[in-house]
Each structure stands twice: as C-alpha cells, then as structure tokens.
Amino acid sequence: MSSLYQNIPTSAEQDARLTLLTEWLGSLDLVEVGSRRPASSDASFRRYFRLDVAPALRAKLGDTLIAMDAPPERENVPAFIHVQGLLQEAGVTVPAIVARDVERGFLLLSDLGTTTYLQRLDPDNAAFMYSDAVDALIKFQLHSQPGVLPEFDRAFVLREMNLFPEWFLGRHLGVTMNEAQQAQLDKVFETITNNVLAQQQVFMHRDFHSRNLMFLDQGNPGVLDFQDAVYGPVTYDLASLLRDAYIQWDEEIVLDWVVRYWQSAKQVGLPVNPDIDAFYRDFEFMALQRHLKILGIFCRLNYRDGKPIYMGDLPTVMDYVRKTANRYTELKPLLRLLDAFDAFGDGAAPQVGYTF
C-alpha cells in the first residue's frame, strides 16, 4: 500500500470497530443499540452515531445520545476529555461525557442537536449568532493559563503552513518551485510567523468555525471538535470564526465584528493589542496563516484521504488569501507567486476594501 494511504483505516478495520462499539454500547444499558444511525462525519478518522436513549432514562439523559468512535492509534481521546473539561469549567456549552472507554477510543456524549451555525446563519441573524459565539470564545480565553495545553510554537506554525506548498502547490497544482520562488515563499512564511508568535497567548480551540458550532435555544452555541486545542495567539479563533472557510461575509461587516470583539476583550482584561489598527493587522496575518494551512489540508483530504467534499471551498479560501496578500507590502511576494502559478484566477488583483 502506498505510504500516502497507510494511516487510513480499511473497511474491515471500521467494521471490526463497529462491532466492538456495538458490544460496548449494549453493555451500558443506556441506549437502544438497534437505533444506531450516522450522526455526522468530519475531516478526521472519528465517526459519530446517534442512538435513542432507553425510554426509562430519557427524562435524565434526553431523547438521544452520540457515540464517538475514535481509533486510539489515530485519535487522541484523552485530549478530547481534557479540553472538554476546560471548556465546561469556563462555562462553554460542550457535549457532556456520559460514558467512556478511553483504551478502545469510545465515548458516549450528550447530543447537541443537528443544526450547525453554517446551516442557520443568514444576514438577518448573523449579528446575534456571532455575538453569542464571541461570548463563548471570550469565556474560554479568560480561563487561559500556560502549561495546560500544547504550545502553538514556531515549529507548529511552520508545519501548518508547509502543508500549502506540499499539498496545494505541489500535489494539486503540480508546481515545482525554483530556488528564487522558494526563497520568496520562505520569507513570507517568516514574516507571518514573526507576527503570529509576537501576539499574546491564550487558550485556542483551533477550529472555531460555523461547522463546529451548534445552534441551541439555550446556552448557544454548542462547541464541538475541540480536541486539538492549544495555547496560542489571541486572534486565532476569532480569525477562524470570522474568516470562515465555509461562509464569507462582506469585509466591512467583518471589520465591525472584529472591533466589537476587541472592545469586549479589552473590557474583561484579555491581552489584545491596545491599538485597534495593530489588532486588525494581527487578525489578518493570523487568518492568512490559517488559510494557507487550510488550502493544504483540503487538498490532502482529497488526494490522500479520499474526501473531495472540501475542494469546493478552495475558491473561498483562496479569495481570502489573495485579498490579504494584496493589502500588505511585505505579503505582495505571495500574491506574485500565486499569479505565476495561476492559482484560481487570471492574475488580476482582487478588489480590496482596505490597504495598509
């Protein structure tokens, strides 16, 4: 088997795990095992199933629960449990852990419903929904302390961005950069990295966006997919939320939301840059780092993992990248590289509302 696919579970492995999961669920006497149906899928090797709760327990546990199958050789279940506790302590709505078998990678979780932010958001409700999301983010950030989560350090930042030349440029576009082009990209990466690492550090969800936020009537939003949390730049999760790969808003609206977050964060004592222009620049550089990573990840999911669904979101992410690169003099070499490689476009400069 090609090394590209060596970490992907086979159908036989998945079937064997499903048998083990079914046996474990049956031993709990909490759910009706025969009611199992797929609940959702994501970009990882985790699988989720929704099950009906035993009738006698529904008043206590709700009508349904979610079973998570996370192969321990591929997924970090202890990290999921650890971060779930941190978020819960901070007052953020997350799935409760009803039962666990950490050794085999099984969790039984409370069900936060079926409506994601992405499904619910529209121009009429976006302001209050993002306000709720920002409130939850600030709660999490206020509980930050060093030494609790892995650090988002220089090696981490560069490892993420290097997915862009490997999988987007190399695998997707078939580009082999010459020495001069590689040097240009390295310089841009260094500029981004220096900005990111100079920012103040807080707890960081790392995937705080519309597909991982559940719309709830009470305790909105419910937060999912938090197991990869780290200690990193204060703008990261805000950039994930407002420069979302799956939904795009007008720049003047995003700028207003950024300012509102900045004002709230300052009021409660979070370590944001006291100058709004500098903070917005930090936000943009952070978003660019994330978007370069995403371009690589979406291509890797397609070519390595056989998950092409994310390829349709590449144009949105590239639009973010081009607009940001066009706004800052030190990032213009990235735009020239994209033009040279004809990455989603004819090389024409994108329309941008703000230039710094």
Steps between C-alpha positions, in 0.01 A plus 500: 500500500624849417640694794246772421222270614665298774313681780153469352289229669379224271135396472581185696655707780196727510263201509699343784486822698128531438452154648701596808309827534167319478604253767617781728181698456295191572685446826405848624122453492458869420397500135305293252788352302281414203417868450858587401531727195774730371499837675774688318843469346801728505848537357653260752480124552228539763146375436183605678173313542169614645305256719165513675520501878327220687145626575541481877806729484380769260388740771856497634713464185279642225353319203828426322871463568805507273752216486849601388732244344856636510765237418761555774792443264375790285305728736584648841204418723671617824552841336129515414409427862754752633383788280135412557565556869672835440215629287239376744679668791503824300122488461500410130236255378664174394377140481491334841687170529245238604725194472853427383736222397818697443717196431288399202413855391127504572300783657128544557408868492198720549336609176521870407259458211527513124508872415845644438573870480569453130148369445338778702699814417349765277533879472208554737628288790877518451557788743344329802636156411856631470449698820416174680802330345732783604362486854581127515847563357575768757388268782749238382780753455446645847584161652835485320820409676835378366612142540150351471481449123769439235669816376438641154871566449717581197531138391122461526430815296742404222389137494146616431596749229725248328188303412439774243807440280486124550135429431353806327789614284674167454223241497202704382659745255798283409741786569870452569643828626844617398748628760396863461131417541570282803701784654212741443252264664737435791530875560122543502466207739759658730312832495173330589663285768667796668169684521313198632756418769516861617131494591383439854407140579171348619314171483429431134231263368669483156182425301250754630277537194146457371514122454620442856249728670150368564204736519315450829191663649680510836873528564569597139730398342590139565869448423637187333829365359717653770750220564784675312497808725833667573643808672551759229431841344202693631369573148500141373150388595353837404658459156358146477155634582487814287718391207320168476590267212134402463319834508620846399377842608562849364824647631338802663271269699793285612695811599208610716483158669876505561473842665214380719704199614801724565293737713350214704835328541663820626219557749547159662880519503599267218850572362401653167710766329380836641513658153210391277697547177779278631247248629329481161836448332570215745158356417575511127844341528356229722220432255752476217707243688186295558381530140832385357475197726141438393587506129748223571269303729205505261723366221648236731152389600416460133812333366611298802182431693246475219282784635437733203213690664730779623638582155195711426606740776846569355389809302368670815823434686712616207295819479587573863869429433519723193321793660719493810822459302402797285449725804849483652825586328696221670245243381496606133760234405241236591252658262760505222569131557130419480474698178800318355340166581157617374344393828125556455494792268654694219744690717283809528516681833196427718272778614603601850338745734793585725870547432773536762 
